[in-house]
Amino acid sequence: MRRPVFWVGALFLVLTFTMSAIAPHLGFLFPEGTRLVYTRASYPELVASHALLTGLASLVAIVIGLAAGIFATRPMGRDYAATLEMVTAVAQTFPPVAVLALAVPAMGYGAGPTVLALVLYGVLPVMGGAVAGLGSVPPAVMNAADGIGFSPAGRLWRVELPLAAPIILAGVRTSVTIGIGTATIGSTVGALTLGSPIIDGLSGNNPAYVLQGTVLVALFAVSVDLAFGELQGWYTRGP
């Protein structure tokens, strides 16, 4: 219980379910007449929607990034490694707003364009972690696996991926944390996220909404980042 992940996570959950009750008592922080309670959706609903969008996009990005990293480290894919890295890097250079603007005409408003933008932003860290992790497996270990009769697929799943897991997890950790923060921009195209009070607050000149959304997004991202840190530590030192 002394670990930061428990306290930060607990604070995030408490504020998620009590923000609407706490907000009316924060009037002294804002100009007179500021609306203090966000009413478009409850904060638990915003957090759940935000988590769902981020989780879905992260899952797709992890599958694509891991598959690309494995392919780039196989004999038949090494010639394409630089091209894959360039493509994923270029995808990250597009601002999220630009991705949303281009996706809306084809996909409509709502969650779809947001998930697309998050996937494009999330693939590169996962692929980078997979390439670095699989590339760090000692050649002697690879030769030993071949010597005892592992097939290429068996060596990958039973030797390479377990040894590369800490570095791969670091890439996934970066990808998911970036996704949590970036998902807020999805509210500009109608997605329901923790960015909704931030966007509404900016457009309506309401700093109370901006502060509430920002605090919850920050705590959400930090909680998930710390949780991944615990997972990496557990995997490294064992249960």
Long-range contacts (C-beta under 8 A, 24 or more apart in sequence): 3-226, 3-230, 4-226, 5-223, 5-226, 5-227, 5-229, 5-230, 8-219, 8-222, 8-223, 8-226, 9-223, 9-226, 9-227, 11-219, 12-216, 12-219, 12-220, 12-223, 15-43, 15-215, 15-216, 15-219, 16-43, 16-44, 16-47, 16-216, 17-43, 17-44, 19-43, 19-212, 19-216, 23-208, 23-212, 26-208, 29-208, 29-211, 30-207, 30-208, 31-207, 34-206, 34-207, 34-208, 35-206, 35-208, 35-209, 36-208, 38-196, 38-197, 38-200, 38-209, 38-212, 38-213, 40-196, 40-197, 40-200, 41-192, 41-196, 43-212, 43-216, 45-192, 46-192, 46-193, 46-194, 46-196, 46-197, 46-213, 46-216, 47-194, 47-216, 47-220, 49-191, 49-192, 49-193, 50-180, 50-183, 50-184, 50-192, 50-193, 50-194, 50-195, 50-217, 50-220, 51-220, 53-111, 53-114, 53-115, 53-118, 53-183, 53-186, 53-191, 53-193, 54-118, 54-176, 54-179, 54-180, 54-183, 56-115, 57-114, 57-115, 57-118, 57-119, 57-122, 57-179, 57-183, 58-118, 58-122, 58-172, 58-175, 58-176, 58-179, 60-115, 60-119, 60-122, 61-118, 61-119, 61-121, 61-122, 61-123, 61-126, 61-175, 61-179, 62-122, 62-126, 62-172, 62-175, 64-119, 64-123, 64-126, 64-127, 65-122, 65-123, 65-124, 65-125, 65-126, 65-127, 65-129, 65-130, 65-171, 65-175, 66-126, 66-127, 66-130, 66-168, 68-123, 68-127, 68-130, 69-126, 69-127, 69-128, 69-129, 69-130, 69-131, 69-133, 69-134, 69-168, 70-130, 70-134, 70-156, 72-127, 72-130, 72-131, 73-130, 73-131, 73-134, 73-135, 74-152, 81-131, 84-127, 85-124, 85-127, 85-128, 85-131, 88-123, 88-124, 88-127, 89-124, 91-120, 91-121, 91-123, 91-124, 92-120, 92-121, 92-124, 94-120, 96-121, 96-182, 96-185, 97-185, 97-188, 100-185, 100-186, 100-188, 100-189, 104-189, 109-189, 109-190, 110-189, 110-190, 110-191, 111-186, 111-191, 113-186, 113-189, 113-191, 114-183, 114-185, 114-186, 114-189, 114-191, 114-193, 117-182, 117-185, 117-186, 118-179, 118-182, 118-183, 118-186, 121-175, 121-178, 121-179, 121-182, 122-175, 122-176, 122-178, 122-179, 123-175, 124-175, 125-171, 125-172, 125-174, 125-175, 125-178, 126-168, 126-171, 126-172, 126-175, 127-171, 128-171, 129-167, 129-168, 129-169, 129-170, 129-171, 129-172, 129-174, 130-164, 130-168, 130-171, 132-167, 132-171, 133-163, 133-164, 133-165, 133-166, 133-167, 133-168, 133-171, 134-160, 134-161, 134-164, 136-163, 136-164, 136-167, 137-163, 137-164, 165-235, 166-232, 166-235, 166-236, 169-228, 169-231, 169-232, 169-235, 170-232, 172-228, 173-225, 173-228, 173-229, 173-232, 176-224, 176-228, 177-221, 177-224, 177-225, 177-228, 180-217, 180-220, 180-221, 180-224, 181-217, 181-221, 184-213, 184-217, 194-220
